[in-house]
Amino acid sequence: MSMSEELNKLRAQIDEVNGELLTLLSRRAELTKQIGDVKVAQGVNRFDPVRERDMLDMIVASNPGPFDNDTIRHLFKQIFKASLDLQQQDHQKVLLVSRKRQPEDTVVAIGDTVVGAGEKTIVAGPCSVETEEQVMKVAQSLSEQGVSLLRGGAFKPRTSPYDFQGLGETGLAILRRAADAYGLKVISEIVNPSDMEMAARYVDVVQIGARNMQNFELLKAAGDLNLPVFLKRGMSATVEEFLFAAEYIVSRGNSQVILCERGIRTYEKWTRNTLDISAVPLLKQESHLPVFVDITHSIGRRDIQIPIAKAALAAGADGLMLEVHPDPAVALSDANQQIDIPQFESFMDQMYSSGLVQREDKLVRS
């Protein structure tokens, strides 16, 4: 046999082994996917480091050579990693919040207000609940402007532990009285899972703020609640991480989730945050959940709120959130970015005159 013939024969054997390896790898991948499905159904973490270590030890103990043990470990670690990635990719395709799972839009009903049904919805109110008089003034203005959803912070997670932290349950009670007086619904942030049951006595929608987007125990508690959830994107969260946070809530049985883009942290200093406007069409494309934009926290500026609001709605947002205070100069939080009541009325006039938002006259109270 010539050298050339011998080489071709060996190459043919390599090709045969490659085919056998591919068949075995494909078989292993199918088994891995089945294991992943079982783990998801049982709520078990897909990555099991103890199992991986045991498999590697068993493989190395059976190593016949000529590869050394370190090489064998490296090769099989790559196989294990690819298998874990396959489990994750396969699971992502069937996320409950994915439009691939549910092609039609989710519609969230908050009393008479329907979110995500084609109409644009406004949520407004003070950053923090300070006094009953303050909230009543804002609630009256909202009612007069045809806005049905009142926001206000009773629990305020702040960067500094010395800043105003909110009135707690007292603040929630103030919001409830103001909303009832003017026929509104209440949206307020809850920061502690143990407060969910108490909050349900006062609020119509539970808000989970940006700093708590990955507070997984809080997300689970919200998922167990029979109330809509207004979930804000974390300041450093990717769109994928944002959707996984929503998945925590929906996977617990609560499908009434509203997503809110509120700006992300970048190097830009001329705005408080950078509004990721691309997140709006991305979220609408990838998920069936309604999407809002917080035009207050995303930029932290009053002077460009109108164009930002128009851009958000033009990008496909289902609604806007903004902060309104009777006297922003003396506000206990976010004084520089809240608008006063005349500015809010002007803002709503421009939204209505632009045709981007339809007035709900039935919501106006005398």
C-alpha angles and dihedrals in degrees: 000000000000122000090250093053092048091051092050091048092052091046090052089053090050090052090051092050090047089056092049091049091050091050091050093046091050090049090049090049092054091051090048091053091051090050089050091053091051092049092050091049090051094043091241123151110257093220113073109178093183092055091046092052092048091051092050092049091050093048094047091048088057095044108134094184158210086142113070119237095258091055091049091050091050094049094049093044087059090051091049091049092049089050092051090048089051091053091050094047091048091050093047091058090064101042110149090230093051121110087222087065095043116019095187122077119260112239118207117204117208104179107296092343116095116201121201099019096112098278121107115241130204125211115189142161144108123316091233132019104239108159138357091244091054094052094043091056092051093044091052091052092048091052092048090050094050095251114141104184120078119195126193137153118242094161112041119191102201133189091234119052088216095061123097107286099193137258096275117205090357088061092049090052090052091051091050094051093047092048093048091048092057103029096253135139123236129235116183137159122252117197104180125061090216090061095059096092092048092046092053088070091063113024134064094198127030115220121208109198131221094261090055100043090112097036090120097188089053090049090051091049090051089050090056091052123094093224134092115265125219105205121193124205115248116249092245100028125121120229089252092054089048092055092047088054089054089048090060089061098041093045089061090060102267108116095168097100128145118196120216127197107207104170132276132242116263136150092272114116103181091078129040090240134353114259107228096211091174088066090070098064090035092055092044090051098044100036137040093215123109115261127214132183122219101217093184103056095032093066108006092214132111097198097069101034095109097056090041090052092049091048091051093050092044089053089059105267115160092215150343135246122205139164123246127183130175090229112012093183091071097036115134092224137022092008093160098055106038120097125222125239098266089050090049091051090050090048092053092046089056092046091052095043091050090056091232092113126038118218116240099211091178087070096060114107127196 
